[in-house]
Amino acid sequence: MGRLSTLFAPDRVAVIGATESEGAVGRAITENLQATYDGEVVAVNPNADEVLGLPCHDAVADAEDADEIDVAVVVVPPGIAVDAIREAGEAGIRNVVVITAGFGETGSEGAARERELREVAEEHDLNLVGPNSLGVMSTPRGLNATFGNEMAREGDISFMSQSGAFVTAVLDWAAERDVGFKDIVSLGNKAVLDEGDFVAEWGDDPDTDVILGYLEDVDEGAEFIETAREVTRETPIVMVKSGRTDAGASAAASHTGAMAGSEEAYEAGLEQAGVLRVETVQELFDYAQILADQPLPDGDEVAIVTNAGGPGVMTTDAVGDADLSLAEFDDETIETLSESLPEEANIYNPVDVIGDAPAERFELALETVLQDDGVAMAVVVACPTAVVDFEELAEVVIDCQREYGQPVATTLMGAKSTGPAEARLNDAGVPTYFDPARAVDSLDALRRYDEIRSREHVEPATFDVDRERAREVIERGVDRGSNRLGVEAMELLDAYGIPTPEGEVVDSPSDAERVAAGIDGDVVMKIVSPDILHKSDIGGVEVGVSAEDVRDTYEDLVVRAREYQRDATIVGVQVQEMVDLDSGTETIVGTKRDPQFGPLVLFGLGGIFVEVLEDSTVRVAPVTEPEATEMIDDIESAPLLRGARGTEPVDEAAIVETIQRLSQLVTDFPSILELDVNPLVATPEGVTAVDLRLTIDQEEL
């Protein structure tokens, strides 16, 4: 166990604010501790001599051997809560659970109070839960330091929630279904301890088999990814993440800003961390139960054994909807099924043992399919009949699962007749569901977690780049008085090894002619202005300009820009080598800095269709080579890059390297808030960054 071990397994707990007042939180917590906790409860309240039979102390320091109190639960009014926490720290107590509300969630006064609380916790090196917390619970010691009305059943799941009300609802729900827990914590405002601390603690806990969470935000996204990535090598994490926010807050700044908002950041960050994200409480516990009790599969092939054709088809559809496959039986399996099942039975997957099947016929079919090397897991689907005894069927499934060691889920499609069988299956660790889709989804969770455990963590590549040159480009652009830069900053990409066309930004017709003369063939000319984002919309781009037309084109571009926006800052005109867009595929790579996770990297289909199709994917930087490769796999238009309709495949390795180099760029320069390379033209010979725009935080330079 880690540094929080005494928080969940204390010998002495002090309730600061214990009281006998009816309906008071201090009374509820004291009563809950007295009801089940096997340690000593210390009551603290200067206005009482005794609380619920416990001698009462004026201050926690007055208790005998106060420095041996493991946990202080603070339930006093917010105006004196910080003083109570300080007194606990001065007394030598290291774990504090602050139930009291009225901190950062209540406005400026509460926020100031929470800052003071944080300072006190830092001064005394406190492990502080909350404030505004329901409390903590741990079943091995009977610890119920909460004001909830339900003590959890003992189990191997540890659970954290940012919502106290969600904890009480889950406990009530779990009690109905005999779901057990090891530790439970209500995170509250997360002033000191946050989700990462508890993930790390439970990852080291041999008695926690699965970590569950309900989160509304993640405070330190990058740190959480690193912690969770390490923990999920041994312990699965399943989370509900709610509180989705507006993804378009800075849409005007860049395509990436519009397409990579906070929800995408959470989706990418949790996936990179190895967290299984779910949307409902039902899924949360479906996944938890099967991950805690069933082995991981050797593949994704599912066998279905049923006594009902319709539910068998439903289960087959669910397999098709998941990232699983329907197992194809070998000849020996088919022959055995043919010999042992009635002529009317279906011996192919899904195996239909037909409606008159007793438990013994299910056993024959299940044993046969589990012996097939092409079967990685199985679902048993049974509807009630006068012939099948569900309790006997439960024993059959349990015995087969134990004998063959492969994951099995059951669907008993009934209610009144299924209760005892469901209880027996659940006690044996075989999950059971009414809906076949839930059974299949849970098996898919096993497959997904097996993939997570199998991931080889690769350190992000570090390329040889010219950081000083890149800094000079950024500073030079900012010196012009704008935090928005465009193609005038193309040298930034050059400095980080991202290929760009030959060209230059000039501020006179004669210089434009000079640059064009040094480029073979016709050129592209673009107006350069931080105030004009969509250059093509105002006629600010001319393609295929011959040497003799360069001077006139320069003048035309400037005039159009002035007509569009008279006060626009005109940096000049870019004269650039032409890139044959028809010979490649236009993609986009970009970045956006997220407040929780830091820089995100986006990749997708680019060009003029980027906002229409929105075919893109996001990762949290730094992006490794395998992650960059996955980004190409993620987009719907990946076939366009891989030779659709007889075209030659593009150089995917060049795209992967560009994503990594851009990831390094934004990691190296926190001043880059948003950046778009659109298009990044991908061809069989490599990639070329044709256009660029970025937004800079000048205070970070």
Secondary structure, DSSP 8 states (H G I E B T S, - for coil): --TTHHHHS-SEEEEET----TT-HHHHHHHHHHHH--SEEEEE-TT-SEETTEEEESSGGGSTTGGG--EEEE-S-HHHHHHHHHHHHHTT--EEEE----SGGG-HHHHHHHHHHHHHHHHTT-EEE-SS--EEEETTTTEEEES-S---EE-SEEEEES-HHHHHHHHHHHHHTT-EESEEEE-TT-SS--HHHHHHHHHT-TT--EEEEEES--SSHHHHHHHHHHHTTTS-EEEEE-----TTTTTTT-HHHHHS-HHHHHHHHHHHHT-EEESSHHHHHHHHHHHHHS---SSSEEEEEES-HHHHHHHHHHHHHTT-EE----HHHHHHHHHHS-TTSB-SSSEE--TT--HHHHHHHHHHHHTSTT--EEEEEE---SS--HHHHHHHHHHHHHHH---EEEEE--STTTHHHHHHHHHTT--EESSHHHHHHHHHHHHHHHHHHH------------HHHHHHHHHHHHHTT-SEE-GGGHHHHHHTT----SEEEESSHHHHHHHHHTSSS-EEEEEE-TT-S-GGGGT-EEEEE-GGGHHHHHHHHHHHHHHH-TT----EEEEEE---GGGSEEEEEEEEEETTTEEEEEEEE-GGGHHHH--EEEEESS--HHHHHHHHHHSTTHHHHTTGGG-----HHHHHHHHHHHHHHHHH-TTEEEEEEEEEEEETTEEEE--EEEEE-GGG-
